[in-house]
Structures are given as C-alpha cells and as structure tokens.
Amino acid sequence: MTKIVDSKGAKKLDEDAQKLGISGMVLMERAALSTAEFIKNKFLISNKNKKVIAICGSGNNGGDGVACARILYEWGFNVEVLVVGKEEKFTKQIKSQVDLAVNSEVEVKIVEPSELITNDDDFEDVIIIDAIFGVGFKGRLEGDLERLAKYLNMVSAVKVAIDIPSGVNGSNGKVESIAIKCDYTVTFGVNKIGISVYPGKGYAGEVMVVDIGFPKKALEMVSCNTFTFDETDIGYFLPKREEYSNKGDFGKILIIAGSEEMCGASYLSALAAYRTGAGLVRIFTPEANRTSLQNLIPEAILTTYNDRSDMDIGAFTEEKLYKVVKEWADVIVIGPGLGISVRSKSIVKKVVDISEVTTIVDADGLRLFREVIEEKENRKLDLKKDLKTGFVLTPHIKELSDLLYLPKEEVKDNIIEISDELSYCKGMVVIKEARTVVTGEYRCYINNSGNSAMAKAGSGDVLTGIIAALMVGDKLRTFMMVALGVYIHGLAGDMLKERKGRHGILARELADEVAEVMKRYA
C-alpha cells in the first residue's frame, strides 16, 4: 500500500523533514543527485557526448534542476542551464544553487521564455530537464510560458521532469492550458496525485518515485487517506483459503442481472466471481435466460421469474426475491443487463428496502437506484445522505454525472475533488475511469493498473463479480477489498494486453485472467 499526496501533503513532508533536522538544501541536493543518477544511467553511459539542457524556473523546483545539471557537469557530461525568469524573483535556495553552479564553471544563462523559442535546432536530440514549476503549481501556463511549453512539446528531445511536469496541478492532475509533455518524471519520497490521474498522468510519462532520505518519522506523518497498490499488496490483502473448508465458507453471491435475451452481463459477473474464489453464485434473472446460462455457466444456481417487464413483480416472484436476498446471500450484485423497466425498478426497490448485506449496484441498477431513492425521499438523490453503509456503487463518468446532476465534462474534470466529497459517504463509490478511483469511508484509492484494451462491453460486469467475491471473502476490510478488486481487474487487463495487444481482448478473457493474476502475485 503506497501513499499518494497532493501539493499540500508534499509541502508538509518537506516541512516535517526540516523540523526533524534535515535542511531544505540537503533535500534539494539529494533530489538533484537522484535525478542526475537516473539521467546518467538511462542515457549518458551509452552516449557520453549527449547534451543535457536544464530549463529551470525561479523557485525551488528550478533549484533542483540547477543542482542536477551541476552534478552531471561535475561527472564530466555536457550540460547547459537556462533559468527562466527574473533574478529578483529567485528563492533563496535557487539563488544558492545558481551561485554554486557558476562557481563550478557550469554554463548558466538567465533568460526570458521567448528567447528559447527559435527556429534553430538547439533542443533537438538533447535531454531536457523540466524544472520550471514543481508540485505546488496551480493555474495555467500563459503568454510566453505557454508558447514555450508548446514549442518544447514539438521538439524531438527526451524530456525528464523533476517532481512533476510544468503546467500540471499537483493536487488533481488538471492541465488548464498546456503542460510540458515529458517522457519520464522523477518524483521524490511519495507519489503525487497530479501524476497519478489524467490528464496529468498523460504528461508525466514513466514515473519513478525515488527515496531522497526523508526521515521515516516524516513519512509516517503523511496522511494515508489517498493510496494505491502494487503487486506485493495482493498476497497481503487477498482473502485466505484454508484447507479445512467447503464451498459455503467462501461465500454466497447473488447476482440480480439480465433481461430477456440479455444474459451476457449476468454470465460475465458470475464467471468473474467464481474465478475470484466465490463458493456459490446464484443468478436471479428472467426465465428466458435459463437455457443460455445453463450452457454458459453450469456452475451457477439459477432462480428465474416470468413477470412482465411493464409491471411490478408479482407476489410469487417477490417471495422468491425476498428469500434469496434475506435468507441466502452474503453479497448481492444488482444491475448488470437488468434493463430499465417497471419490473426491474420494482426489483431494485425491494432490494434497497430489505438488503442487510453488502450490495453492489452497477449499470442499469444505478439509474433505478437513483429513481427509487428520489421517490422514497421526495427529493433529488444526495449520495452523502442516501448511500447507506454496505452499498457500493460502480458508475462510469456518465453514470456518475447522472447521479450527481452534474454535466459529464464537469465530473470528468473534477474527479479528485468529487472523490474527496464522496469519501464522506457511508457507502462506497467506484468511479470507473482510465485511472479508477474508489472513495468512501473517509479515504480514496487511485488505481494504477489497467489499459485501454479493457474499454470493451462487459468489462464492468467482470469488475462487479471480482469485487463481490473479494468482499464475501473478507467482510472486515471492505474498502480494501473493493480497491483490491479494481487493482486485480486492471492487472488482468495488463497481462492480457502483453499477450494479445490492445485491440482483441474480450471481457470473458478478463474474468479468466483473474485466476492467473492471483496465482502469480498471491
């Protein structure tokens, strides 16, 4: 489990380290040394004559860049330092670094951004260190700085950002106008939210989090409200399977899904639940789906109904639903392929009213959940009030925008702020995006696995089955199980992409690959 911080958290880490006795200049030297070692080992050992140009701002991030260039120069490499801005605006630390570089005979020029935008090939086939703005940046690059960023993005140089690409908001990943698109980012101590989510992540390239000697106590003082996983966490958090056990010990999952001739979603969710370790899976679905599901997944128990879609479910179906919800299920999935109808709405209403176990609401179930709550409360849905403990919603951006009554673009542009707000919900929300965010229980998980090959019909249905199986396996660490489900789902996609490329992956293959993920990393 790895902490991720916003700009305030990064600043506090620096301040706490200094309170414990490590000076800002020592931290700067260590950051510069780590970046210099990366550049040397990655590029310069094989090509000692390749030029390195550090483009630095007037703040402390610029100081990191100047120090990095000085270290590379002292190692015998070809470097140039260009400090963008006015000398009177220099912070104390960058002024000290510029003086030290000059005294070390490094070529340092103080320039205006416009002076760097030329028709010459000065920036072609070199290594550019981006040290203009650091993790505290917010707002937009404007004027000559905006034009400089556009110019640098067009040149064929390798670009390495120090801490974060200039123009990216360190707290939420926003890029208001443009940012410098880097190939690599070297960031220090802990990862940053701004380069963990899009669009900021798209400007960061490959991210290296390096240890620059922050005291353990300072790192422990960093809030862990926002975090991510790596492969080592799977074995730690994955529910154990004792040898002395039976299928009942691994949970009973009820999947309320599908409509007439629409059984695919229920099949995928059930398959994923079994592949993730569920002991028993029951599908509650229209009778018309029986034959197909029996052929597709004979391991599943089927409970079916024949009620018309334009009417509420009848007493007989309501009784069957009551029994499987109240007397059988350990975890419920509701919504995949359910359809929008009077019948499906009455099913969702019944489940919302009587469920006392973890209930995962997905797809069509999300819209029906909103309608049911609004009719009951006679007002618009308010997730912070209406999302009960034990309920997990899994919307993509459009579905979340409908739940929040916000434009889709506003939700897409403010995922971190919205996830912070939703973290106060009693239940949990899985915001499905290129970098999915899980929020609730006063914390946020930012996923770092997965890829665009997974953007296929049925992928979300697979995710519900994975989450359900993990939650039934560990009922105490519910938030961790939801986050782990998202992470494993993404890893399955990553492993498939390595074998099959970005275009040909099917959702059912994702479900099958889950077993391989757990086998490899657990």
VOGU-3710 file (C-alpha; in Angstrom, 3 decimals, decimal comma):
1> mtkivdskga> 0,000/0,000/0,000  1,610/3,223/-1,182  0,608/6,705/-0,067  -0,146/9,410/-2,635  -0,126/13,096/-1,692  -1,401/16,356/-3,086  0,669/19,536/-3,188  -0,141/20,356/0,449  0,962/16,891/1,527  4,214/17,220/-0,434
11> kkldedaqkl> 4,899/20,597/1,163  4,152/19,224/4,636  6,551/16,322/4,055  9,321/18,801/3,233  8,480/20,925/6,272  8,320/17,952/8,641  11,688/16,680/7,383  13,211/20,100/8,029  11,680/20,255/11,510  13,385/16,940/12,214
21> gisgmvlmer> 16,718/18,451/11,246  17,248/17,882/7,513  17,739/21,207/5,761  15,996/22,177/2,556  19,351/22,397/0,759  20,225/18,832/1,773  16,898/17,571/0,418  17,475/19,570/-2,774  20,938/18,073/-3,244  19,581/14,563/-2,724
31> aalstaefik> 16,722/15,158/-5,180  19,181/16,519/-7,728  21,548/13,591/-7,211  18,745/11,045/-7,699  17,648/12,731/-10,932  21,219/13,010/-12,172  21,833/9,312/-11,499  18,704/8,392/-13,430  19,711/10,518/-16,435  23,276/9,196/-16,385
41> nkflisnknk> 22,283/5,533/-16,144  19,420/5,787/-18,609  21,044/7,894/-21,320  24,585/9,103/-20,785  26,601/5,982/-20,048  25,876/4,789/-23,586  26,292/8,282/-25,105  28,640/10,478/-23,072  28,532/13,334/-25,575  24,753/13,800/-25,494
51> kviaicgsgn> 23,899/17,293/-24,285  21,689/17,939/-21,254  19,800/21,238/-21,035  18,144/22,124/-17,740  15,314/24,613/-18,158  14,637/25,943/-14,678  12,154/28,258/-13,034  12,872/30,791/-10,334  11,536/28,641/-7,473  12,834/25,638/-5,582
61> nggdgvacar> 11,959/23,231/-8,378  14,308/25,303/-10,502  16,925/24,866/-7,786  16,576/21,094/-8,151  17,213/21,467/-11,872  20,271/23,690/-11,482  21,769/21,311/-8,903  21,073/18,296/-11,121  22,839/19,941/-14,061  25,793/20,894/-11,851
71> ilyewgfnve> 26,207/17,305/-10,652  26,107/15,996/-14,232  28,715/18,599/-15,201  30,986/17,522/-12,351  30,674/13,957/-13,629  32,049/15,138/-16,951  28,904/15,471/-19,040  27,889/18,248/-21,426  25,301/20,473/-19,733  23,711/23,893/-20,044
81> vlvvgkeekf> 21,456/25,670/-17,550  18,734/28,063/-18,683  16,921/29,834/-15,857  13,598/31,275/-16,993  12,535/34,401/-15,158  13,896/37,421/-13,370  16,715/37,195/-10,846  14,877/39,330/-8,299  12,203/36,617/-8,051  14,677/33,844/-7,185
91> tkqiksqvdl> 14,019/31,942/-3,985  16,891/31,707/-1,524  17,612/28,102/-2,494  17,760/28,570/-6,252  19,956/31,643/-5,779  22,358/29,491/-3,762  22,269/26,780/-6,426  22,920/29,230/-9,264  25,889/30,692/-7,353  27,255/27,202/-6,715
101> avnsevevki> 26,824/26,220/-10,371  28,570/29,376/-11,600  31,420/28,818/-9,149  31,685/25,282/-10,528  32,033/26,750/-14,043  28,682/25,460/-15,266  27,244/27,492/-18,138  24,219/29,294/-16,631  22,044/31,767/-18,533  19,131/33,786/-17,162
111> vepselitnd> 16,646/34,178/-19,997  13,114/35,128/-20,897  10,899/32,253/-22,146  10,578/33,923/-25,549  14,354/33,729/-26,076  14,149/29,916/-26,127  11,564/29,766/-28,913  13,649/29,785/-32,081  13,871/28,159/-35,470  17,257/26,715/-34,566
121> ddfedviiid> 17,723/23,082/-33,613  19,171/23,819/-30,156  16,693/21,495/-28,454  16,729/18,673/-30,992  18,289/15,372/-29,977  19,189/16,521/-26,453  17,947/15,699/-22,971  15,786/18,435/-21,486  15,330/18,657/-17,728  11,962/20,273/-16,997
131> aifgvgfkgr> 12,393/22,150/-13,713  10,275/25,238/-14,364  7,401/24,574/-11,943  7,062/21,996/-9,189  4,295/20,165/-7,373  2,875/23,398/-5,921  1,876/24,730/-9,350  -1,766/25,554/-9,978  -3,489/27,627/-12,594  -2,331/27,794/-16,180
141> legdlerlak> 0,737/28,472/-18,227  0,169/31,739/-20,022  1,868/34,014/-22,510  5,457/33,146/-23,353  5,476/30,225/-20,906  2,528/28,675/-22,723  4,256/29,201/-26,055  7,469/27,723/-24,666  5,630/24,595/-23,499  4,046/24,156/-26,935
151> ylnmvsavkv> 7,453/24,624/-28,555  9,167/22,095/-26,282  6,400/19,584/-26,902  7,201/19,719/-30,620  10,947/19,122/-30,391  12,351/15,597/-30,547  14,323/15,825/-27,305  13,924/13,397/-24,426  12,251/15,301/-21,588  12,686/14,466/-17,903
161> aidipsgvng> 10,514/16,273/-15,342  11,746/16,919/-11,831  8,933/16,042/-9,390  6,101/16,888/-11,824  5,785/18,215/-15,404  5,459/22,000/-15,536  1,829/23,017/-16,054  0,286/20,067/-14,191  -1,641/20,758/-10,994  -0,009/18,560/-8,351
171> sngkvesiai> -3,212/18,109/-6,362  -5,646/16,957/-9,026  -3,838/16,400/-12,341  -5,554/19,279/-14,111  -3,879/20,967/-17,056  -5,604/24,294/-17,546  -3,931/25,282/-20,815  -0,924/23,123/-21,622  1,883/21,329/-19,804  5,286/20,070/-20,875
181> kcdytvtfgv> 4,822/16,516/-22,105  7,651/14,521/-20,572  8,970/11,053/-21,252  9,992/10,495/-17,638  9,200/12,043/-14,275  11,425/11,633/-11,223  9,403/12,415/-8,103  10,571/12,314/-4,517  9,567/10,466/-1,363  5,958/9,693/-2,274
191> nkigisvypg> 3,958/9,773/-5,471  1,767/12,759/-6,299  -1,943/12,786/-7,112  -1,332/15,117/-10,057  0,669/12,484/-11,953  -1,493/9,555/-10,843  -4,684/10,651/-12,628  -5,403/12,045/-16,071  -4,762/14,392/-17,731  -1,641/14,984/-15,611
201> kgyagevmvv> -0,578/11,351/-15,839  -0,541/11,654/-19,617  2,140/14,363/-19,380  4,343/12,521/-16,881  5,500/9,569/-18,975  7,131/6,846/-16,901  7,152/7,844/-13,228  9,939/6,933/-10,818  9,373/7,538/-7,094  12,821/7,813/-5,531
211> digfpkkale> 13,980/7,842/-1,931  15,902/11,010/-1,102  16,258/10,295/2,596  13,078/11,726/4,088  13,096/10,615/7,739  10,868/7,633/8,459  9,014/9,689/11,043  8,229/12,396/8,457  6,924/9,788/6,005  4,776/8,217/8,723
221> mvscntftfd> 3,255/11,625/9,422  2,000/11,852/5,824  -1,748/11,177/5,677  -2,657/7,844/4,086  -6,187/8,908/3,142  -5,175/8,545/-0,504  -3,203/5,496/-1,600  -2,578/2,949/-4,315  -1,485/-0,701/-4,526  1,390/-2,575/-6,071
231> etdigyflpk> 1,790/-6,302/-6,769  3,142/-7,024/-3,286  -0,175/-5,988/-1,736  -2,154/-8,770/-3,412  -0,719/-11,556/-1,273  -1,183/-9,491/1,875  -4,809/-8,473/1,330  -6,189/-11,406/-0,700  -8,598/-13,461/1,450  -7,034/-16,752/2,563
241> reeysnkgdf> -8,383/-20,165/1,558  -7,977/-22,623/4,395  -7,511/-26,275/3,508  -10,153/-27,376/6,022  -13,123/-25,690/4,349  -16,054/-26,127/1,959  -17,852/-24,038/-0,656  -20,063/-22,428/1,951  -17,004/-20,989/3,657  -16,170/-18,969/0,535
251> gkiliiagse> -19,441/-17,146/0,365  -22,716/-16,999/-1,488  -23,117/-14,282/-4,099  -26,478/-13,304/-5,524  -26,340/-11,659/-8,948  -29,595/-9,933/-9,903  -28,985/-9,246/-13,546  -30,091/-9,691/-17,120  -33,306/-9,186/-19,013  -34,985/-11,167/-21,782
261> emcgasylsa> -32,363/-12,414/-24,251  -29,766/-10,313/-22,411  -27,887/-12,798/-20,284  -24,306/-11,809/-21,125  -23,820/-9,380/-18,243  -25,044/-11,851/-15,638  -22,809/-14,564/-17,108  -19,707/-12,345/-17,019  -20,323/-11,200/-13,458  -20,911/-14,775/-12,283
271> laayrtgagl> -17,867/-16,097/-14,140  -15,652/-13,411/-12,606  -16,998/-14,148/-9,123  -16,166/-17,824/-9,473  -12,731/-17,084/-10,948  -12,010/-14,831/-7,947  -12,857/-17,566/-5,477  -16,572/-17,374/-4,624  -18,002/-20,636/-3,285  -21,541/-20,306/-4,645
281> vriftpeanr> -23,093/-17,945/-7,179  -26,826/-17,635/-7,797  -28,217/-15,647/-10,746  -31,677/-14,121/-10,357  -32,857/-13,475/-13,921  -35,818/-13,846/-16,306  -36,789/-17,421/-17,240  -35,957/-16,650/-20,898  -32,249/-16,695/-19,966  -32,262/-20,126/-18,319
291> tslqnlipea> -31,106/-22,269/-21,236  -28,340/-19,892/-22,312  -26,975/-19,511/-18,786  -27,117/-23,236/-18,088  -24,948/-23,758/-21,168  -22,608/-20,846/-20,467  -22,020/-21,360/-16,756  -23,494/-24,595/-15,374  -21,760/-23,947/-12,035  -24,218/-21,143/-11,254
301> ilttyndrsd> -27,523/-21,650/-9,443  -30,454/-20,133/-11,311  -33,550/-18,558/-9,833  -35,854/-17,230/-12,524  -39,079/-15,298/-12,928  -41,653/-14,735/-15,693  -43,198/-11,384/-14,743  -43,958/-8,881/-17,495  -41,432/-6,084/-17,888  -44,121/-3,359/-17,866
311> mdigafteek> -45,468/-4,327/-14,453  -44,191/-4,631/-10,890  -43,103/-8,132/-9,936  -45,906/-10,283/-8,577  -46,242/-11,824/-5,137  -44,650/-15,155/-6,152  -41,531/-13,504/-7,590  -41,382/-11,088/-4,680  -41,338/-14,024/-2,276  -38,501/-15,709/-4,210
321> lykvvkewad> -36,569/-12,460/-4,241  -37,088/-11,988/-0,508  -35,775/-15,470/0,280  -32,588/-15,193/-1,761  -31,844/-11,672/-0,505  -32,699/-12,138/3,170  -32,042/-15,828/3,764  -29,331/-16,842/1,296  -26,984/-14,121/0,009  -23,779/-12,945/1,661
331> vivigpglgi> -23,166/-10,331/-1,058  -25,510/-9,005/-3,758  -24,737/-7,650/-7,214  -27,640/-5,859/-8,876  -27,950/-4,072/-12,195  -25,817/-5,600/-14,987  -28,037/-6,007/-18,052  -31,138/-5,593/-15,878  -32,749/-3,132/-18,265  -34,832/-0,061/-17,485
341> svrsksivkk> -38,401/-1,172/-16,908  -41,202/-1,084/-14,370  -40,331/-4,646/-13,375  -36,635/-4,008/-12,874  -37,376/-0,871/-10,880  -39,615/-2,840/-8,529  -36,806/-5,392/-8,066  -34,282/-2,675/-7,207  -36,747/-1,055/-4,799  -37,255/-4,329/-2,970
351> vvdisevtti> -33,529/-4,986/-2,676  -32,799/-1,445/-1,453  -35,523/-1,809/1,170  -34,592/-5,227/2,554  -30,897/-5,877/1,897  -28,764/-6,189/5,018  -25,645/-7,442/3,275  -23,074/-5,793/1,011  -24,870/-4,715/-2,167  -23,002/-3,704/-5,320
361> vdadglrlfr> -25,070/-1,579/-7,707  -23,948/-1,334/-11,316  -25,113/-0,345/-14,812  -28,930/-0,100/-15,137  -29,192/-0,575/-11,393  -27,591/2,834/-10,830  -30,309/4,773/-12,611  -33,002/2,701/-10,922  -31,321/3,178/-7,532  -31,490/6,942/-8,040
371> evieekenrk> -35,176/6,819/-9,041  -36,100/4,589/-6,106  -34,361/6,835/-3,556  -35,814/10,009/-5,048  -39,361/8,647/-4,973  -38,888/7,499/-1,403  -37,364/10,769/-0,148  -39,329/13,080/-2,464  -36,171/14,995/-3,411  -33,061/14,686/-5,552
381> ldlkkdlktg> -30,557/11,989/-4,677  -27,820/13,118/-2,280  -25,193/10,393/-2,077  -23,704/11,719/1,137  -27,104/11,284/2,777  -28,598/8,393/0,838  -25,760/5,937/0,236  -26,113/3,528/3,128  -23,347/1,524/4,761  -22,838/-1,670/2,811
391> fvltphikel> -23,825/-0,257/-0,583  -21,175/0,037/-3,302  -21,961/1,998/-6,481  -19,805/1,398/-9,570  -20,577/4,197/-12,071  -18,568/5,301/-15,068  -18,295/9,048/-15,624  -21,639/9,470/-17,427  -23,483/7,413/-14,823  -21,865/9,389/-12,013
401> sdllylpkee> -22,808/12,662/-13,684  -26,441/11,475/-13,686  -26,253/10,523/-10,015  -24,781/13,906/-9,104  -26,851/16,012/-11,534  -23,659/17,487/-12,963  -22,510/17,809/-16,587  -20,339/14,905/-17,704  -17,375/17,173/-18,506  -17,539/18,785/-15,073
411> vkdniieisd> -17,336/15,364/-13,439  -14,528/14,253/-15,731  -12,519/17,404/-14,989  -13,006/17,242/-11,222  -12,686/13,571/-10,294  -10,339/14,183/-7,372  -12,466/16,951/-5,857  -15,625/14,854/-6,305  -13,983/11,761/-4,840  -12,910/13,832/-1,827
421> elsyckgmvv> -16,521/14,905/-1,321  -17,859/11,373/-1,752  -15,329/9,990/0,723  -17,740/11,177/3,424  -20,436/8,752/2,208  -21,340/5,844/4,455  -21,123/3,538/1,459  -18,528/3,425/-1,311  -18,326/4,674/-4,901  -16,092/3,187/-7,594
431> ikeartvvtg> -15,554/5,909/-10,193  -14,611/3,962/-13,323  -12,162/5,885/-15,479  -8,796/5,405/-17,160  -7,480/5,663/-13,594  -10,361/4,404/-11,477  -10,899/5,983/-8,068  -12,534/4,215/-5,114  -13,911/6,568/-2,489  -15,762/6,231/0,809
441> eyrcyinnsg> -15,029/5,570/4,485  -13,027/8,847/4,548  -10,349/7,702/2,086  -9,583/7,362/-1,599  -7,806/4,703/-3,620  -6,337/5,664/-7,005  -5,813/2,665/-9,260  -2,626/2,344/-11,283  -3,363/-0,841/-13,246  -5,328/-1,373/-16,462
451> nsamakagsg> -5,192/-0,051/-20,000  -7,336/0,982/-22,960  -7,631/-2,607/-24,210  -10,150/-3,109/-21,401  -12,530/-0,498/-22,810  -14,941/-3,153/-24,054  -18,525/-4,164/-23,379  -18,728/-6,419/-20,356  -15,554/-5,233/-18,626  -17,571/-3,531/-15,900
461> dvltgiiaal> -19,677/-6,660/-15,367  -16,482/-8,601/-14,735  -15,406/-5,985/-12,185  -18,614/-6,418/-10,168  -18,043/-10,160/-9,894  -14,421/-9,699/-8,773  -15,379/-7,158/-6,101  -18,250/-9,313/-4,864  -16,052/-12,385/-4,436  -13,388/-10,447/-2,540
471> mvgdklrtfm> -15,920/-8,761/-0,267  -17,543/-12,052/0,617  -14,087/-13,384/1,451  -13,192/-10,565/3,859  -16,099/-8,763/5,483  -13,953/-6,677/7,823  -11,692/-4,834/5,351  -14,448/-3,876/2,941  -12,812/-0,783/1,459  -9,590/-2,690/0,846
481> mvalgvyihg> -11,488/-5,471/-0,904  -13,180/-3,027/-3,276  -9,843/-1,369/-4,040  -8,135/-4,740/-4,467  -10,853/-5,839/-6,877  -10,238/-2,781/-9,037  -6,489/-3,398/-8,950  -6,732/-7,101/-9,845  -9,183/-6,301/-12,653  -6,650/-3,870/-14,129
491> lagdmlkerk> -3,752/-6,300/-13,742  -5,744/-8,931/-15,606  -6,101/-6,445/-18,452  -2,386/-5,630/-18,339  -1,398/-9,282/-18,535  -3,790/-9,909/-21,422  -2,510/-6,858/-23,291  1,026/-8,236/-23,124  -0,128/-11,395/-24,896  -2,878/-10,132/-27,182
501> grhgilarel> -2,246/-6,440/-27,749  -4,613/-3,505/-27,253  -7,413/-4,433/-29,640  -8,516/-8,029/-29,265  -9,288/-8,570/-25,581  -12,760/-9,870/-24,630  -14,458/-9,359/-21,290  -14,751/-13,080/-20,625  -10,987/-13,344/-21,071  -10,568/-10,746/-18,333
511> adevaevmkr> -12,591/-12,943/-15,993  -10,466/-15,975/-16,808  -7,237/-13,998/-16,390  -8,112/-13,078/-12,806  -7,110/-16,568/-11,702  -3,712/-16,065/-13,368  -3,221/-12,730/-11,587  -3,874/-14,265/-8,181  -1,703/-17,282/-8,971  1,213/-15,060/-9,977
521> ya> 1,099/-12,486/-7,188  -0,606/-14,114/-4,192
//
